[in-house]
Amino acid sequence: MGLTPAWHGRRGWRAALSGGLALLLLPIAAWAHNPETSYARIGIGAGEVTFRFTYDLFTLLKIAELDANRDRRVSREELTQGLPAIQEFLRQHISVEIDDDEADFGEWVNFVWPPDAGDTIPEADYHTAGSLIHFNFRRAVSGPPVNVIMTFDFFAELGERHTILGSFDYQGESHEVTFTRFEPDYDYVTGYESPLWHRIVQFLRLGVEHIFLGYDHICFLMALIVVGRLKDLIKIVTSFTVAHSITLILATLDIVRLPTRLVETGIAATIVYVAVENLWVRGTGHRWMLTFCFGLIHGFGFANVLREIGLPTNGLVRCLLSFNVGVELGQLVIVATLLPLALRLRRWRHGRVAVVTISVLLALFGTAWLVDRAFALALMPF
């Protein structure tokens, strides 16, 4: 879609002013380079995002030891030998987010030696425009990203006065911005909106990923399955699906909302209750009703994930339903994996001991999550 690019900075008018000054100063910088200045150019295309970082030798010598023979000159070969250290420094101190997901520069492409420098650059020219060297990276993307965020945190190493003159290039237009230690990051929004089918597939994948990475949801399902009979499990899984689908839709559409801390604590409590009940329960015919109530709580948890991701205004309902289908597919895979184990435990002579052991472990995990979330300790990463 060819939408008019829009730019959104985290710094308001100050970023716009800095960008304007950078644009005015770029021609001057090419002729009279400031040794406290480096350059970054980010090219955003349909299939890739390219990164070009430019430094003079005065700056590069703060990053890596390049004058290996101490002759006060840096050769092309010496720079080549120092490339691993330079690349490691850049990857450690420059962070990238693409579509609000943590990313990197992708693959290394090459470096560009100053065309008029000859094979070596003398010490007297380390801080001049004649020693500027470009380092190019390329990262493949499935389509034009909605936004690209750049953050620089090497000011302690390169100097507090160091400035980066940056440029985001998209659809033939450039947006200039200045990075300093006071304003080290910038969020460039392209204005691109991916096709609806692409977003539907994306939310389907996110739903599957969330259920596989949602260890609390997996523990809850495990606690249910480990003592369940096949016919009861069908009703249990169905009621859980219906319940969390209801609250997922209501909460995502902002019809009903609960505090995140309360929801997360409630999910942990459902694990504890079901796991402890496993210690004495024999029949599971009643559990579909219990699971329905608990499923309502889990639905709010799924909604919190979607709220963090952000649903598009165009195709909102379809993306929401796609996420829910992804959750169900992931849930079915987990049930299909655990069900044979549960059926074997019922036939094993030590099955009851195994069920009690598993339930106790799940209850302990659930209790730890409950305490961690109730008191906002943030000690458990799950």
C-alpha positions as CSV (number, residue, x, y, z in Angstrom):
1,M,0.0,0.0,0.0
2,G,1.4,3.4,-0.9
3,L,0.6,5.5,2.0
4,T,2.1,8.9,2.7
5,P,5.0,8.4,5.2
6,A,4.4,9.7,8.7
7,W,7.1,10.3,11.2
8,H,6.7,9.9,14.9
9,G,9.6,10.8,17.3
10,R,9.8,10.2,21.1
11,R,11.0,13.7,21.5
12,G,8.4,16.0,19.9
13,W,9.5,19.4,18.5
14,R,13.0,19.0,19.8
15,A,13.6,16.0,17.5
16,A,12.1,17.9,14.6
17,L,14.4,20.9,15.2
18,S,17.4,18.7,15.6
19,G,16.5,16.9,12.4
20,G,16.2,20.1,10.5
21,L,19.5,21.3,11.8
22,A,21.1,18.0,10.8
23,L,19.7,18.3,7.3
24,L,21.2,21.8,7.0
25,L,24.5,20.6,8.3
26,L,25.0,17.5,6.2
27,P,26.5,19.2,3.2
28,I,28.9,21.1,5.6
29,A,29.7,17.9,7.4
30,A,30.8,16.2,4.2
31,W,33.3,19.1,3.6
32,A,34.4,19.9,7.2
33,H,33.9,16.8,9.3
34,N,33.7,17.2,13.1
35,P,35.7,14.3,14.9
36,E,33.0,14.2,17.5
37,T,30.4,13.2,14.8
38,S,29.4,9.9,13.2
39,Y,26.7,9.1,10.7
40,A,23.9,6.5,10.4
41,R,21.7,5.9,7.4
42,I,18.8,3.4,7.5
43,G,17.2,2.5,4.2
44,I,13.8,0.9,4.5
45,G,12.6,-1.2,1.5
46,A,10.0,-3.8,0.7
47,G,12.3,-6.7,1.3
48,E,15.1,-5.5,3.4
49,V,16.3,-2.8,5.8
50,T,19.9,-1.6,5.2
51,F,22.1,0.0,7.8
52,R,25.2,2.1,7.1
53,F,27.3,3.4,10.0
54,T,30.1,5.8,9.2
55,Y,33.0,6.7,11.4
56,D,36.4,8.4,11.1
57,L,39.6,6.7,12.2
58,F,39.8,9.0,15.3
59,T,36.5,7.4,16.5
60,L,37.3,3.9,15.3
61,L,40.6,3.8,17.4
62,K,38.4,4.2,20.5
63,I,36.6,1.0,19.4
64,A,39.5,-1.2,18.3
65,E,43.3,-1.2,18.1
66,L,43.8,-0.7,14.3
67,D,47.4,0.6,14.1
68,A,48.9,-2.9,14.7
69,N,52.5,-2.0,13.7
70,R,52.5,1.4,15.5
71,D,53.6,3.3,12.4
72,R,51.0,6.0,13.0
73,R,49.1,5.0,9.9
74,V,46.1,2.7,9.4
75,S,46.0,0.5,6.3
76,R,43.1,-1.2,4.6
77,E,44.5,-4.6,5.8
78,E,44.8,-3.4,9.4
79,L,41.1,-2.3,9.3
80,T,40.1,-5.6,7.9
81,Q,41.8,-7.4,10.8
82,G,40.0,-5.1,13.3
83,L,36.5,-5.7,11.7
84,P,35.4,-8.4,14.2
85,A,36.0,-6.1,17.2
86,I,34.2,-3.2,15.4
87,Q,31.2,-5.3,14.4
88,E,30.9,-6.7,18.0
89,F,31.1,-3.1,19.4
90,L,28.3,-1.9,17.0
91,R,26.0,-4.9,17.7
92,Q,26.5,-4.4,21.5
93,H,25.9,-0.6,21.6
94,I,23.4,0.0,18.8
95,S,20.0,-1.6,19.3
96,V,17.3,-2.0,16.7
97,E,13.6,-2.7,16.9
98,I,11.5,-3.5,13.8
99,D,7.8,-3.4,14.1
100,D,8.4,-3.0,17.9
101,D,10.2,-6.4,18.0
102,E,13.8,-6.6,19.1
103,A,15.9,-7.2,16.0
104,D,19.5,-6.7,14.8
105,F,21.4,-5.4,11.7
106,G,21.2,-8.8,10.0
107,E,24.1,-9.9,7.9
108,W,27.3,-8.1,7.4
109,V,27.7,-6.7,3.8
110,N,31.1,-4.8,3.6
111,F,33.0,-1.8,4.5
112,V,33.8,1.1,2.2
113,W,37.4,2.5,2.3
114,P,37.7,6.2,1.5
115,P,38.2,6.3,-2.3
116,D,40.9,9.0,-2.2
117,A,42.8,7.7,0.8
118,G,45.2,5.3,-1.0
119,D,46.1,2.1,0.9
120,T,46.9,3.8,4.2
121,I,45.7,6.9,6.1
122,P,48.2,8.9,8.2
123,E,47.6,9.9,11.8
124,A,47.3,13.6,10.7
125,D,44.1,12.7,8.8
126,Y,42.4,10.4,11.4
127,H,39.9,13.1,12.3
128,T,39.2,14.4,8.8
129,A,36.4,13.6,6.2
130,G,39.1,11.8,4.2
131,S,39.2,9.0,6.8
132,L,35.4,8.3,6.9
133,I,34.7,4.6,6.6
134,H,31.3,3.1,5.9
135,F,30.1,-0.2,7.5
136,N,27.2,-1.8,5.8
137,F,24.6,-4.3,7.1
138,R,21.5,-5.7,5.6
139,R,18.5,-7.4,7.3
140,A,15.8,-9.2,5.2
141,V,12.1,-8.4,6.1
142,S,8.9,-9.9,4.8
143,G,7.5,-6.5,3.9
144,P,8.0,-2.8,4.7
145,P,8.0,-2.4,8.4
146,V,5.5,-0.2,10.2
147,N,8.3,1.4,12.3
148,V,12.0,1.2,13.0
149,I,13.5,2.2,16.3
150,M,17.2,3.0,16.6
151,T,19.0,3.4,20.0
152,F,22.7,4.3,20.5
153,D,24.3,3.8,23.9
154,F,28.0,4.1,23.2
155,F,28.4,7.7,24.5
156,A,30.4,6.5,27.5
157,E,32.9,4.9,25.2
158,L,33.0,7.5,22.3
159,G,32.5,10.6,24.4
160,E,29.6,12.5,25.9
161,R,29.8,15.1,23.2
162,H,29.6,12.6,20.4
163,T,26.7,13.2,18.0
164,I,25.2,10.9,15.4
165,L,23.6,12.5,12.3
166,G,21.0,10.0,11.2
167,S,18.8,9.5,8.2
168,F,15.8,7.3,7.6
169,D,15.2,6.7,3.9
170,Y,11.8,5.4,2.8
171,Q,10.0,5.6,-0.6
172,G,12.4,8.1,-2.0
173,E,12.2,10.5,0.9
174,S,14.8,11.1,3.7
175,H,14.0,12.0,7.3
176,E,17.0,13.5,9.2
177,V,17.4,13.1,12.9
178,T,20.2,13.8,15.4
179,F,21.2,11.3,18.2
180,T,23.0,12.5,21.4
181,R,23.5,11.1,24.8
182,F,20.5,13.1,25.9
183,E,18.3,11.9,23.0
184,P,19.8,8.5,22.1
185,D,16.8,6.9,20.4
186,Y,14.3,7.6,17.7
187,D,11.1,5.8,16.5
188,Y,10.6,6.2,12.7
189,V,7.1,5.4,11.6
190,T,6.7,4.6,7.9
191,G,2.9,4.8,7.8
192,Y,2.9,1.5,5.9
193,E,-0.1,-0.8,6.7
194,S,0.4,-4.5,5.8
195,P,-2.3,-6.4,3.8
196,L,-5.1,-7.8,5.9
197,W,-4.3,-11.4,5.0
198,H,-0.7,-10.9,6.2
199,R,-1.9,-9.5,9.6
200,I,-4.4,-12.4,10.0
201,V,-1.5,-14.9,9.5
202,Q,0.6,-12.9,11.9
203,F,-2.0,-12.9,14.6
204,L,-2.6,-16.6,14.1
205,R,1.1,-17.3,14.6
206,L,1.2,-15.0,17.6
207,G,-1.7,-17.0,19.2
208,V,0.1,-20.3,18.7
209,E,3.4,-18.8,20.0
210,H,1.7,-17.3,23.1
211,I,0.1,-20.6,24.2
212,F,3.4,-22.4,23.8
213,L,5.3,-19.8,25.7
214,G,2.5,-19.2,28.3
215,Y,3.8,-21.7,30.9
216,D,1.0,-20.8,33.3
217,H,-1.6,-21.8,30.7
218,I,0.3,-25.0,30.0
219,C,0.5,-25.9,33.7
220,F,-3.2,-25.3,34.1
221,L,-4.0,-27.6,31.1
222,M,-1.6,-30.2,32.5
223,A,-3.3,-30.1,35.9
224,L,-6.6,-30.7,34.2
225,I,-5.5,-33.5,31.9
226,V,-3.4,-35.5,34.2
227,V,-6.5,-36.8,36.1
228,G,-9.1,-36.5,33.3
229,R,-11.1,-39.1,31.4
230,L,-11.3,-38.8,27.7
231,K,-15.1,-37.9,27.6
232,D,-14.7,-35.5,30.4
233,L,-11.6,-33.8,28.8
234,I,-13.6,-33.1,25.7
235,K,-16.2,-31.1,27.8
236,I,-13.4,-29.5,29.8
237,V,-11.4,-28.3,26.8
238,T,-14.6,-27.1,25.1
239,S,-15.8,-25.1,28.1
240,F,-12.3,-23.6,28.6
241,T,-12.2,-22.5,25.0
242,V,-15.7,-21.0,25.0
243,A,-15.0,-19.2,28.3
244,H,-11.6,-17.6,27.4
245,S,-12.9,-16.7,24.0
246,I,-15.7,-14.6,25.6
247,T,-13.5,-12.6,27.9
248,L,-10.8,-12.3,25.3
249,I,-13.2,-10.6,22.9
250,L,-14.8,-8.5,25.6
251,A,-11.5,-7.3,27.1
252,T,-9.8,-6.7,23.8
253,L,-12.7,-4.5,22.6
254,D,-12.6,-2.6,25.9
255,I,-16.1,-3.7,26.9
256,V,-14.8,-5.2,30.1
257,R,-11.4,-4.7,31.6
258,L,-9.6,-5.9,34.8
259,P,-6.3,-4.9,36.2
260,T,-3.4,-6.9,34.8
261,R,-2.0,-7.7,38.3
262,L,-5.4,-9.1,39.4
263,V,-5.7,-11.2,36.2
264,E,-2.2,-12.7,36.5
265,T,-2.7,-13.5,40.2
266,G,-6.1,-15.1,39.3
267,I,-4.5,-17.3,36.7
268,A,-1.9,-18.5,39.2
269,A,-4.7,-19.2,41.7
270,T,-6.5,-21.4,39.1
271,I,-3.4,-23.6,38.8
272,V,-3.0,-24.0,42.5
273,Y,-6.7,-24.9,43.0
274,V,-6.9,-27.5,40.2
275,A,-3.5,-29.0,41.2
276,V,-4.5,-29.3,44.9
277,E,-7.9,-30.7,44.0
278,N,-6.2,-33.5,42.1
279,L,-4.9,-34.8,45.4
280,W,-8.4,-36.1,46.3
281,V,-10.6,-35.8,43.3
282,R,-11.7,-39.1,41.7
283,G,-14.4,-38.1,39.3
284,T,-13.9,-35.2,36.9
285,G,-17.5,-34.9,35.6
286,H,-18.0,-31.6,37.4
287,R,-14.8,-30.0,36.1
288,W,-16.2,-28.5,32.9
289,M,-18.2,-26.0,35.0
290,L,-15.1,-25.2,37.1
291,T,-13.0,-24.9,34.0
292,F,-15.5,-22.5,32.4
293,C,-15.2,-20.1,35.4
294,F,-11.4,-20.4,35.3
295,G,-11.4,-20.0,31.5
296,L,-13.0,-16.6,31.9
297,I,-9.9,-15.5,33.9
298,H,-7.4,-16.9,31.4
299,G,-9.2,-15.0,28.6
300,F,-8.4,-11.7,30.3
301,G,-4.7,-12.9,30.3
302,F,-4.8,-13.5,26.6
303,A,-6.4,-10.1,26.1
304,N,-3.5,-8.4,28.0
305,V,-1.1,-9.9,25.5
306,L,-3.1,-8.6,22.6
307,R,-3.3,-5.2,24.2
308,E,0.5,-5.1,24.5
309,I,0.8,-6.1,20.8
310,G,-1.8,-3.7,19.6
311,L,-4.6,-4.6,17.2
312,P,-5.0,-2.8,13.9
313,T,-8.1,-0.6,13.4
314,N,-8.6,-2.2,9.9
315,G,-9.7,-5.8,10.2
316,L,-9.7,-5.7,14.0
317,V,-12.3,-8.5,14.5
318,R,-10.7,-10.8,12.0
319,C,-7.2,-10.3,13.5
320,L,-8.7,-10.9,17.0
321,L,-10.4,-14.1,15.9
322,S,-7.2,-15.2,14.1
323,F,-5.3,-14.8,17.4
324,N,-7.9,-16.8,19.2
325,V,-7.8,-19.6,16.6
326,G,-4.0,-19.6,17.0
327,V,-4.5,-20.1,20.8
328,E,-6.9,-23.0,20.1
329,L,-4.5,-24.7,17.7
330,G,-1.7,-24.4,20.2
331,Q,-4.0,-25.7,23.0
332,L,-5.0,-28.7,20.9
333,V,-1.4,-29.6,20.2
334,I,-0.7,-29.5,24.0
335,V,-3.8,-31.6,24.8
336,A,-2.9,-34.1,22.1
337,T,0.6,-34.4,23.5
338,L,-0.4,-34.8,27.1
339,L,-3.5,-37.0,26.7
340,P,-1.6,-40.2,25.9
341,L,0.5,-39.7,29.0
342,A,-2.6,-39.2,31.1
343,L,-4.2,-42.4,29.7
344,R,-1.1,-44.4,30.4
345,L,-0.9,-43.1,34.0
346,R,-4.5,-44.4,34.6
347,R,-3.4,-47.9,33.6
348,W,0.0,-47.9,35.4
349,R,0.1,-49.4,38.8
350,H,2.1,-46.5,40.1
351,G,-0.1,-44.0,38.2
352,R,-1.7,-42.5,41.2
353,V,1.6,-41.8,42.9
354,A,2.8,-40.1,39.6
355,V,-0.4,-38.0,39.5
356,V,0.0,-36.9,43.1
357,T,3.7,-36.0,42.4
358,I,2.9,-34.0,39.3
359,S,0.1,-32.2,41.0
360,V,2.2,-31.3,44.0
361,L,4.9,-29.8,41.7
362,L,2.3,-27.9,39.8
363,A,0.8,-26.6,43.0
364,L,4.2,-25.4,44.1
365,F,4.8,-23.6,40.8
366,G,1.4,-22.1,41.0
367,T,1.9,-20.9,44.5
368,A,5.2,-19.3,43.6
369,W,3.6,-17.5,40.7
370,L,0.7,-16.5,42.9
371,V,3.0,-14.9,45.5
372,D,5.2,-13.3,42.8
373,R,2.3,-11.7,41.0
374,A,0.2,-10.8,44.0
375,F,3.1,-8.8,45.5
376,A,4.6,-7.6,42.2
377,L,8.0,-9.2,43.1
378,A,8.9,-9.8,39.5
379,L,11.2,-12.6,40.6
380,M,9.8,-15.2,38.1
381,P,10.2,-14.4,34.4
382,F,7.2,-16.4,33.3
